[in-house]
Amino acid sequence: DTGCGIPLEEQQTIFERFYRGQSSEMKNRGAGLGLAITKSLVELHGGSIWVESIPGEGSRFCFILPVTPSTTES
């Protein structure tokens, strides 16, 4: 996105349950569960998730999920 970005010191904690950003620019605040739930689901599927963010420029949330070949029964 092209929002306010996430300060470097917060980037390691944003995936913790109930964590809510400290930015004064945030107007709509949630319960702090969305990223924690997303991280849990991604990791349950054997993947990983991370954030790339530049304060003042925006953030990108990325994830990788493993792909396994599907097997079909004949």
N, CA, C and O atoms as CSV, one atom per row, in Angstrom:
chain,resi,resn,atom,element,x,y,z
A,1,ASP,N,N,0.832,-1.186,0.000
A,1,ASP,CA,C,0.000,0.000,0.000
A,1,ASP,C,C,0.872,1.243,0.000
A,1,ASP,O,O,2.099,1.156,0.030
A,2,THR,N,N,0.245,2.363,-0.033
A,2,THR,CA,C,0.993,3.620,0.010
A,2,THR,C,C,0.612,4.415,1.255
A,2,THR,O,O,0.511,5.642,1.219
A,3,GLY,N,N,0.403,3.693,2.355
A,3,GLY,CA,C,0.019,4.338,3.607
A,3,GLY,C,C,1.217,4.886,4.352
A,3,GLY,O,O,2.220,5.272,3.752
A,4,CYS,N,N,1.099,4.913,5.670
A,4,CYS,CA,C,2.130,5.538,6.503
A,4,CYS,C,C,3.336,4.642,6.744
A,4,CYS,O,O,4.356,5.123,7.237
A,5,GLY,N,N,3.255,3.357,6.414
A,5,GLY,CA,C,4.364,2.448,6.660
A,5,GLY,C,C,4.420,2.023,8.116
A,5,GLY,O,O,3.660,2.514,8.950
A,6,ILE,N,N,5.326,1.108,8.409
A,6,ILE,CA,C,5.468,0.563,9.759
A,6,ILE,C,C,6.903,0.805,10.207
A,6,ILE,O,O,7.837,0.397,9.517
A,7,PRO,N,N,7.097,1.460,11.349
A,7,PRO,CA,C,8.459,1.700,11.842
A,7,PRO,C,C,9.222,0.387,12.027
A,7,PRO,O,O,8.636,-0.624,12.416
A,8,LEU,N,N,10.510,0.404,11.753
A,8,LEU,CA,C,11.354,-0.781,11.838
A,8,LEU,C,C,11.226,-1.479,13.184
A,8,LEU,O,O,11.169,-2.708,13.238
A,9,GLU,N,N,11.181,-0.714,14.274
A,9,GLU,CA,C,11.116,-1.321,15.611
A,9,GLU,C,C,9.791,-2.044,15.860
A,9,GLU,O,O,9.708,-2.852,16.785
A,10,GLU,N,N,8.763,-1.780,15.070
A,10,GLU,CA,C,7.474,-2.458,15.231
A,10,GLU,C,C,7.315,-3.648,14.291
A,10,GLU,O,O,6.421,-4.470,14.496
A,11,GLN,N,N,8.142,-3.759,13.286
A,11,GLN,CA,C,7.955,-4.782,12.268
A,11,GLN,C,C,8.086,-6.204,12.800
A,11,GLN,O,O,7.495,-7.119,12.227
A,12,GLN,N,N,8.828,-6.418,13.859
A,12,GLN,CA,C,8.971,-7.755,14.426
A,12,GLN,C,C,7.806,-8.133,15.330
A,12,GLN,O,O,7.612,-9.313,15.622
A,13,THR,N,N,7.031,-7.157,15.777
A,13,THR,CA,C,5.957,-7.446,16.732
A,13,THR,C,C,4.564,-7.387,16.122
A,13,THR,O,O,3.593,-7.733,16.794
A,14,ILE,N,N,4.436,-6.962,14.878
A,14,ILE,CA,C,3.092,-6.794,14.309
A,14,ILE,C,C,2.346,-8.103,14.130
A,14,ILE,O,O,1.124,-8.092,13.979
A,15,PHE,N,N,3.049,-9.238,14.143
A,15,PHE,CA,C,2.389,-10.530,13.982
A,15,PHE,C,C,1.999,-11.159,15.318
A,15,PHE,O,O,1.482,-12.276,15.340
A,16,GLU,N,N,2.233,-10.469,16.424
A,16,GLU,CA,C,1.851,-10.978,17.746
A,16,GLU,C,C,0.375,-10.691,18.012
A,16,GLU,O,O,-0.168,-9.675,17.580
A,17,ARG,N,N,-0.263,-11.624,18.741
A,17,ARG,CA,C,-1.675,-11.435,19.082
A,17,ARG,C,C,-1.873,-10.168,19.896
A,17,ARG,O,O,-1.085,-9.851,20.787
A,18,PHE,N,N,-2.926,-9.460,19.575
A,18,PHE,CA,C,-3.371,-8.241,20.259
A,18,PHE,C,C,-2.433,-7.049,20.071
A,18,PHE,O,O,-2.600,-6.025,20.733
A,19,TYR,N,N,-1.448,-7.171,19.179
A,19,TYR,CA,C,-0.565,-6.035,18.928
A,19,TYR,C,C,-1.278,-5.038,18.025
A,19,TYR,O,O,-1.854,-5.413,17.004
A,20,ARG,N,N,-1.236,-3.789,18.404
A,20,ARG,CA,C,-1.788,-2.712,17.583
A,20,ARG,C,C,-0.722,-1.649,17.437
A,20,ARG,O,O,-0.062,-1.287,18.411
A,21,GLY,N,N,-0.553,-1.156,16.247
A,21,GLY,CA,C,0.498,-0.184,15.948
A,21,GLY,C,C,0.421,1.055,16.817
A,21,GLY,O,O,-0.640,1.410,17.330
A,22,GLN,N,N,1.547,1.696,16.968
A,22,GLN,CA,C,1.640,2.888,17.808
A,22,GLN,C,C,1.490,4.178,17.018
A,22,GLN,O,O,1.523,5.263,17.599
A,23,SER,N,N,1.325,4.079,15.705
A,23,SER,CA,C,1.271,5.273,14.861
A,23,SER,C,C,0.058,6.130,15.178
A,23,SER,O,O,-1.060,5.627,15.285
A,24,SER,N,N,0.285,7.408,15.327
A,24,SER,CA,C,-0.819,8.328,15.604
A,24,SER,C,C,-1.666,8.566,14.362
A,24,SER,O,O,-2.755,9.133,14.454
A,25,GLU,N,N,-1.176,8.136,13.197
A,25,GLU,CA,C,-1.921,8.313,11.957
A,25,GLU,C,C,-3.017,7.261,11.789
A,25,GLU,O,O,-3.858,7.387,10.899
A,26,MET,N,N,-3.017,6.229,12.628
A,26,MET,CA,C,-4.019,5.175,12.509
A,26,MET,C,C,-5.336,5.658,13.103
A,26,MET,O,O,-5.403,5.994,14.285
A,27,LYS,N,N,-6.366,5.692,12.293
A,27,LYS,CA,C,-7.667,6.145,12.759
A,27,LYS,C,C,-8.580,4.975,13.110
A,27,LYS,O,O,-9.298,5.028,14.109
A,28,ASN,N,N,-8.559,3.934,12.309
A,28,ASN,CA,C,-9.393,2.763,12.559
A,28,ASN,C,C,-8.527,1.678,13.168
A,28,ASN,O,O,-7.634,1.138,12.514
A,29,ARG,N,N,-8.795,1.370,14.403
A,29,ARG,CA,C,-7.976,0.379,15.093
A,29,ARG,C,C,-8.790,-0.875,15.316
A,29,ARG,O,O,-9.967,-0.807,15.670
A,30,GLY,N,N,-8.168,-2.010,15.113
A,30,GLY,CA,C,-8.819,-3.287,15.317
A,30,GLY,C,C,-8.414,-3.896,16.641
A,30,GLY,O,O,-7.876,-3.222,17.521
A,31,ALA,N,N,-8.684,-5.188,16.765
A,31,ALA,CA,C,-8.366,-5.918,17.989
A,31,ALA,C,C,-6.922,-6.398,18.015
A,31,ALA,O,O,-6.450,-6.869,19.050
A,32,GLY,N,N,-6.221,-6.288,16.910
A,32,GLY,CA,C,-4.840,-6.752,16.860
A,32,GLY,C,C,-4.726,-8.243,16.642
A,32,GLY,O,O,-3.746,-8.856,17.064
A,33,LEU,N,N,-5.714,-8.839,15.988
A,33,LEU,CA,C,-5.700,-10.284,15.767
A,33,LEU,C,C,-5.486,-10.682,14.310
A,33,LEU,O,O,-5.052,-11.803,14.043
A,34,GLY,N,N,-5.774,-9.807,13.377
A,34,GLY,CA,C,-5.745,-10.173,11.959
A,34,GLY,C,C,-4.425,-10.748,11.486
A,34,GLY,O,O,-4.402,-11.820,10.882
A,35,LEU,N,N,-3.325,-10.058,11.747
A,35,LEU,CA,C,-2.028,-10.549,11.286
A,35,LEU,C,C,-1.581,-11.782,12.061
A,35,LEU,O,O,-0.903,-12.646,11.503
A,36,ALA,N,N,-1.946,-11.879,13.331
A,36,ALA,CA,C,-1.595,-13.064,14.121
A,36,ALA,C,C,-2.318,-14.297,13.582
A,36,ALA,O,O,-1.724,-15.370,13.475
A,37,ILE,N,N,-3.587,-14.146,13.246
A,37,ILE,CA,C,-4.357,-15.262,12.682
A,37,ILE,C,C,-3.796,-15.640,11.313
A,37,ILE,O,O,-3.629,-16.820,11.006
A,38,THR,N,N,-3.512,-14.641,10.504
A,38,THR,CA,C,-2.952,-14.903,9.180
A,38,THR,C,C,-1.631,-15.650,9.288
A,38,THR,O,O,-1.400,-16.613,8.557
A,39,LYS,N,N,-0.758,-15.211,10.200
A,39,LYS,CA,C,0.536,-15.873,10.389
A,39,LYS,C,C,0.342,-17.319,10.812
A,39,LYS,O,O,1.030,-18.207,10.309
A,40,SER,N,N,-0.584,-17.568,11.727
A,40,SER,CA,C,-0.845,-18.933,12.184
A,40,SER,C,C,-1.313,-19.821,11.038
A,40,SER,O,O,-0.846,-20.950,10.895
A,41,LEU,N,N,-2.232,-19.316,10.224
A,41,LEU,CA,C,-2.742,-20.103,9.097
A,41,LEU,C,C,-1.651,-20.396,8.071
A,41,LEU,O,O,-1.542,-21.516,7.573
A,42,VAL,N,N,-0.853,-19.391,7.762
A,42,VAL,CA,C,0.236,-19.591,6.802
A,42,VAL,C,C,1.220,-20.625,7.335
A,42,VAL,O,O,1.639,-21.514,6.593
A,43,GLU,N,N,1.596,-20.525,8.607
A,43,GLU,CA,C,2.555,-21.460,9.186
A,43,GLU,C,C,1.974,-22.859,9.324
A,43,GLU,O,O,2.707,-23.838,9.187
A,44,LEU,N,N,0.680,-22.980,9.589
A,44,LEU,CA,C,0.043,-24.300,9.645
A,44,LEU,C,C,0.125,-25.024,8.305
A,44,LEU,O,O,0.117,-26.253,8.250
A,45,HIS,N,N,0.202,-24.257,7.243
A,45,HIS,CA,C,0.329,-24.840,5.910
A,45,HIS,C,C,1.793,-24.961,5.475
A,45,HIS,O,O,2.077,-25.253,4.313
A,46,GLY,N,N,2.710,-24.737,6.401
A,46,GLY,CA,C,4.132,-24.896,6.108
A,46,GLY,C,C,4.768,-23.703,5.422
A,46,GLY,O,O,5.849,-23.826,4.845
A,47,GLY,N,N,4.121,-22.561,5.475
A,47,GLY,CA,C,4.624,-21.371,4.798
A,47,GLY,C,C,5.251,-20.373,5.744
A,47,GLY,O,O,5.438,-20.639,6.931
A,48,SER,N,N,5.570,-19.225,5.192
A,48,SER,CA,C,6.117,-18.137,5.998
A,48,SER,C,C,5.532,-16.817,5.502
A,48,SER,O,O,5.115,-16.697,4.351
A,49,ILE,N,N,5.513,-15.841,6.391
A,49,ILE,CA,C,4.955,-14.529,6.084
A,49,ILE,C,C,5.886,-13.467,6.650
A,49,ILE,O,O,6.508,-13.665,7.694
A,50,TRP,N,N,5.977,-12.342,5.954
A,50,TRP,CA,C,6.826,-11.247,6.418
A,50,TRP,C,C,6.295,-9.931,5.873
A,50,TRP,O,O,5.429,-9.901,4.998
A,51,VAL,N,N,6.828,-8.858,6.406
A,51,VAL,CA,C,6.435,-7.521,5.961
A,51,VAL,C,C,7.659,-6.804,5.409
A,51,VAL,O,O,8.767,-6.938,5.928
A,52,GLU,N,N,7.435,-6.049,4.359
A,52,GLU,CA,C,8.441,-5.139,3.818
A,52,GLU,C,C,7.817,-3.755,3.922
A,52,GLU,O,O,6.786,-3.497,3.300
A,53,SER,N,N,8.419,-2.872,4.688
A,53,SER,CA,C,7.797,-1.579,4.936
A,53,SER,C,C,8.831,-0.471,5.026
A,53,SER,O,O,9.922,-0.647,5.570
A,54,ILE,N,N,8.460,0.660,4.482
A,54,ILE,CA,C,9.279,1.864,4.587
A,54,ILE,C,C,8.400,2.949,5.196
A,54,ILE,O,O,7.434,3.387,4.571
A,55,PRO,N,N,8.729,3.390,6.423
A,55,PRO,CA,C,7.923,4.439,7.050
A,55,PRO,C,C,7.789,5.661,6.141
A,55,PRO,O,O,8.766,6.149,5.572
A,56,GLY,N,N,6.569,6.131,6.024
A,56,GLY,CA,C,6.285,7.276,5.175
A,56,GLY,C,C,6.003,6.925,3.727
A,56,GLY,O,O,5.568,7.779,2.955
A,57,GLU,N,N,6.249,5.663,3.345
A,57,GLU,CA,C,6.031,5.248,1.955
A,57,GLU,C,C,4.997,4.143,1.816
A,57,GLU,O,O,4.250,4.128,0.838
A,58,GLY,N,N,4.931,3.218,2.767
A,58,GLY,CA,C,3.948,2.140,2.675
A,58,GLY,C,C,4.524,0.791,3.054
A,58,GLY,O,O,5.686,0.675,3.442
A,59,SER,N,N,3.678,-0.234,2.931
A,59,SER,CA,C,4.040,-1.585,3.342
A,59,SER,C,C,3.596,-2.599,2.303
A,59,SER,O,O,2.659,-2.379,1.535
A,60,ARG,N,N,4.311,-3.726,2.310
A,60,ARG,CA,C,3.935,-4.863,1.484
A,60,ARG,C,C,4.016,-6.096,2.380
A,60,ARG,O,O,5.040,-6.343,3.016
A,61,PHE,N,N,2.935,-6.863,2.423
A,61,PHE,CA,C,2.915,-8.103,3.181
A,61,PHE,C,C,3.052,-9.244,2.189
A,61,PHE,O,O,2.297,-9.332,1.221
A,62,CYS,N,N,4.023,-10.119,2.437
A,62,CYS,CA,C,4.333,-11.205,1.514
A,62,CYS,C,C,4.236,-12.531,2.250
A,62,CYS,O,O,4.485,-12.607,3.453
A,63,PHE,N,N,3.874,-13.564,1.522
A,63,PHE,CA,C,3.881,-14.890,2.112
A,63,PHE,C,C,4.211,-15.921,1.051
A,63,PHE,O,O,4.028,-15.694,-0.145
A,64,ILE,N,N,4.704,-17.063,1.519
A,64,ILE,CA,C,5.021,-18.191,0.652
A,64,ILE,C,C,4.312,-19.406,1.228
A,64,ILE,O,O,4.385,-19.668,2.428
A,65,LEU,N,N,3.632,-20.137,0.372
A,65,LEU,CA,C,3.024,-21.407,0.746
A,65,LEU,C,C,3.639,-22.489,-0.129
A,65,LEU,O,O,3.779,-22.303,-1.338
A,66,PRO,N,N,4.011,-23.625,0.473
A,66,PRO,CA,C,4.592,-24.689,-0.340
A,66,PRO,C,C,3.533,-25.301,-1.257
A,66,PRO,O,O,2.358,-25.400,-0.904
A,67,VAL,N,N,3.975,-25.698,-2.421
A,67,VAL,CA,C,3.090,-26.355,-3.374
A,67,VAL,C,C,3.545,-27.801,-3.487
A,67,VAL,O,O,4.711,-28.076,-3.770
A,68,THR,N,N,2.628,-28.707,-3.267
A,68,THR,CA,C,2.946,-30.120,-3.427
A,68,THR,C,C,2.171,-30.644,-4.621
A,68,THR,O,O,1.038,-30.228,-4.862
A,69,PRO,N,N,2.774,-31.550,-5.366
A,69,PRO,CA,C,2.062,-32.088,-6.524
A,69,PRO,C,C,0.796,-32.812,-6.081
A,69,PRO,O,O,0.805,-33.556,-5.100
A,70,SER,N,N,-0.272,-32.590,-6.799
A,70,SER,CA,C,-1.505,-33.289,-6.459
A,70,SER,C,C,-1.413,-34.719,-6.968
A,70,SER,O,O,-0.826,-34.986,-8.016
A,71,THR,N,N,-1.995,-35.617,-6.220
A,71,THR,CA,C,-2.010,-37.018,-6.629
A,71,THR,C,C,-3.435,-37.383,-6.998
A,71,THR,O,O,-4.388,-37.006,-6.316
A,72,THR,N,N,-3.559,-38.110,-8.070
A,72,THR,CA,C,-4.888,-38.559,-8.491
A,72,THR,C,C,-4.928,-40.065,-8.448
A,72,THR,O,O,-3.956,-40.741,-8.787
A,73,GLU,N,N,-6.046,-40.573,-8.035
A,73,GLU,CA,C,-6.213,-42.022,-7.981
A,73,GLU,C,C,-6.846,-42.482,-9.277
A,73,GLU,O,O,-7.826,-41.900,-9.743
A,74,SER,N,N,-6.278,-43.536,-9.863
A,74,SER,CA,C,-6.823,-44.054,-11.121
A,74,SER,C,C,-7.724,-45.232,-10.884
A,74,SER,O,O,-8.269,-45.793,-11.834
